């Protein structure tokens, strides 16, 4: 009841425009996107065909056999999954998270539901993809850590945001960069400074968006070098 009253007052007193269509956001839970844009965003349901390793979207319809895209064959993580496709409400949420350390209830609900659906076996440590010191000081927070904390609170699994570090400040990946260029920008960018806390752990690596997979693969390489037994990747959105 209170939420309905609050939403009504929000619409009248402090109307917020949807960051996708500029329509009115009538439910505070929806955050920066209106309900219509959330409903038109492609959220993975489990019925589509995706690459079994990297989670790359391949088809709206399911496949009778396990499918691989083979673009990720050389990546170091064991499997990657996302809430949905990097578009509309999810894309706007990723962009907003880089400046606002806040997630709406709708985004959190989708994120938690997708984490359960991903069903990564035996995870006993959650690690957010780290920012460089320069970028952390610019933002004041790490958006990957914000997302990791949502899963940690839900699952009661330990979170470690200190062992995996970004050794060098890497340029932000631009939309026009090809796969090789993205890999080169993060080559040897990550290291583990407390290997004893990583050894034999099954790790859930959390980030906001999976684009080429270069960043999370580089992270997974460092974690496995430190003794991690498995590294799974979970992101808010998956670029296609």
C-alpha positions as CSV (number, residue, x, y, z in Angstrom):
1,X,0.0,0.0,0.0
2,X,2.7,2.4,1.0
3,X,4.7,1.7,-2.2
4,X,1.6,2.5,-4.3
5,X,1.1,5.8,-2.5
6,X,4.8,6.7,-2.8
7,X,4.7,5.9,-6.6
8,X,1.7,8.1,-7.1
9,X,3.3,11.0,-5.2
10,X,6.6,10.4,-7.1
11,X,4.8,10.7,-10.5
12,X,3.1,14.0,-9.5
13,X,5.7,15.8,-7.3
14,X,9.0,14.5,-8.7
15,X,8.3,13.0,-12.2
16,X,11.3,11.0,-13.6
17,X,11.8,10.5,-17.3
18,X,12.8,7.0,-18.5
19,X,16.4,7.1,-19.8
20,X,15.5,5.0,-22.8
21,X,12.2,6.4,-24.1
22,X,11.8,9.6,-22.1
23,X,8.4,8.4,-20.9
24,X,7.4,8.6,-17.2
25,X,8.9,6.2,-14.6
26,X,5.8,5.5,-12.5
27,X,7.3,2.8,-10.2
28,X,10.2,3.7,-8.0
29,X,11.3,0.0,-8.1
30,X,12.0,0.3,-11.8
31,X,14.8,2.9,-11.2
32,X,15.9,4.7,-14.3
33,X,13.7,2.9,-16.9
34,X,9.9,2.7,-17.2
35,X,8.0,-0.5,-16.9
36,X,7.4,-0.7,-20.7
37,X,11.1,-0.5,-21.4
38,X,11.8,-3.2,-18.8
39,X,9.2,-5.4,-20.3
40,X,10.7,-5.0,-23.8
41,X,14.3,-5.7,-22.6
42,X,15.4,-9.3,-23.4
43,X,15.9,-11.1,-20.1
44,X,17.2,-14.6,-20.4
45,X,14.6,-17.2,-19.4
46,X,16.6,-20.4,-20.0
47,X,14.6,-21.2,-23.2
48,X,16.9,-19.5,-25.6
49,X,20.1,-21.0,-27.1
50,X,23.3,-19.6,-25.7
51,X,26.9,-20.8,-25.8
52,X,27.4,-23.2,-22.9
53,X,30.7,-21.6,-22.0
54,X,30.5,-17.9,-22.5
55,X,26.8,-17.4,-22.5
56,X,26.8,-15.8,-26.0
57,X,23.2,-15.4,-27.3
58,X,22.7,-17.6,-30.4
59,X,19.0,-18.0,-30.9
60,X,15.6,-17.2,-29.3
61,X,14.6,-20.9,-29.5
62,X,16.2,-23.7,-27.5
63,X,18.7,-26.2,-29.0
64,X,18.4,-30.0,-28.4
65,X,22.1,-30.3,-27.7
66,X,24.7,-28.3,-25.8
67,X,25.9,-25.5,-28.1
68,X,29.2,-23.6,-28.2
69,X,30.1,-20.5,-30.2
70,X,33.9,-21.3,-30.1
71,X,34.8,-17.6,-30.0
72,X,35.5,-18.3,-26.3
73,X,37.6,-21.5,-26.7
74,X,40.8,-19.8,-25.4
75,X,39.1,-18.0,-22.5
76,X,40.2,-19.0,-19.0
77,X,36.9,-19.0,-17.1
78,X,34.8,-22.2,-16.9
79,X,31.4,-20.7,-17.8
80,X,29.7,-17.3,-18.0
81,X,26.1,-16.2,-17.7
82,X,24.2,-12.9,-17.6
83,X,20.8,-11.6,-16.7
84,X,20.0,-10.6,-20.3
85,X,21.1,-8.8,-23.4
86,X,22.9,-5.4,-23.2
87,X,20.0,-3.3,-24.5
88,X,17.3,-0.9,-23.3
89,X,16.8,-1.1,-19.5
90,X,19.8,-3.4,-18.9
91,X,22.1,-1.2,-21.0
92,X,20.8,2.0,-19.2
93,X,21.3,0.3,-15.8
94,X,24.9,-0.6,-16.7
95,X,25.7,3.0,-17.8
96,X,23.9,4.4,-14.7
97,X,25.8,2.1,-12.3
98,X,29.1,3.7,-13.4
99,X,28.0,7.0,-11.9
100,X,25.4,6.1,-9.3
101,X,26.0,3.5,-6.6
102,X,22.4,2.4,-6.4
103,X,20.3,-0.4,-7.9
104,X,16.5,-0.4,-8.1
105,X,14.4,-3.2,-6.8
106,X,13.5,-4.5,-10.3
107,X,17.2,-4.7,-11.3
108,X,18.0,-6.5,-8.1
109,X,15.2,-9.0,-8.5
110,X,16.3,-9.9,-12.1
111,X,19.9,-10.1,-10.9
112,X,19.1,-12.5,-8.0
113,X,16.8,-14.6,-10.1
114,X,19.3,-15.0,-12.9
115,X,22.0,-15.9,-10.4
116,X,19.9,-18.8,-9.2
117,X,19.0,-19.8,-12.7
118,X,22.7,-19.9,-13.7
119,X,23.3,-22.7,-11.1
120,X,27.1,-22.6,-10.9
121,X,28.1,-25.6,-8.8
122,X,30.1,-25.4,-5.6
123,X,30.7,-21.6,-5.5
124,X,32.3,-20.7,-2.2
125,X,33.8,-17.3,-2.9
126,X,32.5,-14.2,-4.8
127,X,35.0,-11.7,-6.3
128,X,34.1,-8.5,-8.2
129,X,36.2,-7.5,-11.1
130,X,38.4,-4.7,-9.7
131,X,38.9,-1.2,-10.9
132,X,42.2,0.5,-11.2
133,X,43.1,2.8,-8.4
134,X,42.7,5.8,-10.7
135,X,39.2,4.9,-11.8
136,X,38.1,3.9,-8.3
137,X,39.2,7.4,-7.1
138,X,37.3,9.0,-9.9
139,X,34.1,7.1,-9.2
140,X,34.4,6.5,-5.4
141,X,33.0,3.0,-5.8
142,X,33.3,-0.2,-7.9
143,X,30.0,-1.0,-9.7
144,X,31.1,-4.7,-9.9
145,X,31.4,-4.8,-6.1
146,X,27.9,-3.3,-5.8
147,X,26.5,-6.1,-7.8
148,X,28.7,-8.7,-6.0
149,X,27.3,-7.6,-2.7
150,X,23.7,-8.3,-3.9
151,X,24.6,-11.9,-4.6
152,X,26.6,-12.2,-1.4
153,X,23.7,-11.0,0.7
154,X,21.3,-13.4,-1.0
155,X,23.5,-16.5,-0.9
156,X,25.5,-15.8,2.3
157,X,28.6,-16.7,0.3
158,X,31.8,-14.9,1.3
159,X,32.9,-11.9,-0.8
160,X,36.6,-11.0,-1.3
161,X,37.2,-7.6,-3.0
162,X,40.8,-7.3,-2.1
163,X,42.7,-10.4,-3.3
164,X,42.3,-9.8,-7.0
165,X,43.8,-6.5,-8.1
166,X,44.2,-4.5,-11.3
167,X,47.9,-3.8,-11.6
168,X,47.7,-1.2,-14.4
169,X,45.2,1.4,-15.4
170,X,43.7,0.2,-18.7
171,X,41.8,2.5,-21.2
172,X,38.0,2.0,-21.3
173,X,37.0,-0.4,-24.1
174,X,35.4,1.5,-27.0
175,X,32.6,0.1,-29.0
176,X,34.7,0.0,-32.2
177,X,37.5,-2.1,-30.6
178,X,37.9,-5.6,-32.0
179,X,38.5,-8.7,-30.0
180,X,42.3,-8.6,-30.3
181,X,42.5,-5.0,-29.2
182,X,40.4,-5.6,-26.2
183,X,42.6,-8.6,-25.2
184,X,45.7,-6.5,-25.5
185,X,44.4,-3.7,-23.2
186,X,43.9,-6.2,-20.4
187,X,46.9,-8.5,-20.9
188,X,48.6,-9.0,-17.6
189,X,46.4,-6.3,-16.1
190,X,45.3,-8.4,-13.1
191,X,47.1,-10.2,-10.3
192,X,46.3,-12.0,-7.1
193,X,48.1,-10.7,-3.9
194,X,46.8,-13.3,-1.4
195,X,47.1,-16.6,-3.2
196,X,46.4,-18.6,0.0
197,X,42.8,-17.2,0.0
198,X,42.2,-18.2,-3.6
199,X,43.8,-21.7,-3.7
200,X,41.3,-24.5,-4.3
201,X,38.3,-22.1,-4.2
202,X,35.4,-22.2,-6.7
203,X,34.9,-18.5,-7.6
204,X,32.0,-16.5,-8.9
205,X,33.5,-13.5,-10.7
206,X,31.0,-10.6,-11.0
207,X,31.0,-7.7,-13.4
208,X,28.5,-5.3,-14.9
209,X,28.7,-6.2,-18.6
210,X,30.3,-9.0,-20.7
211,X,31.4,-7.7,-24.0
212,X,34.3,-9.6,-25.6
213,X,35.1,-11.6,-22.5
214,X,38.7,-10.3,-22.5
215,X,38.5,-8.7,-19.1
216,X,36.9,-11.6,-17.2
217,X,39.2,-14.1,-19.0
218,X,42.3,-12.1,-17.9
219,X,40.9,-12.1,-14.3
220,X,40.2,-15.9,-14.5
221,X,43.7,-16.5,-15.7
222,X,45.2,-14.7,-12.7
223,X,42.8,-16.5,-10.3
224,X,43.7,-19.9,-11.7
225,X,47.4,-19.1,-11.7
226,X,46.8,-18.5,-7.9
227,X,45.2,-21.9,-7.5
228,X,41.5,-21.4,-8.0
229,X,39.8,-24.7,-9.0
230,X,37.0,-23.1,-11.0
231,X,36.1,-19.6,-12.1
232,X,32.5,-18.8,-13.2
233,X,31.4,-15.4,-14.5
234,X,28.2,-13.6,-13.8
235,X,27.3,-10.2,-15.2
236,X,24.3,-8.0,-15.4
237,X,24.3,-7.8,-19.2
238,X,25.7,-9.6,-22.2
239,X,26.7,-7.7,-25.3
240,X,25.8,-9.5,-28.6
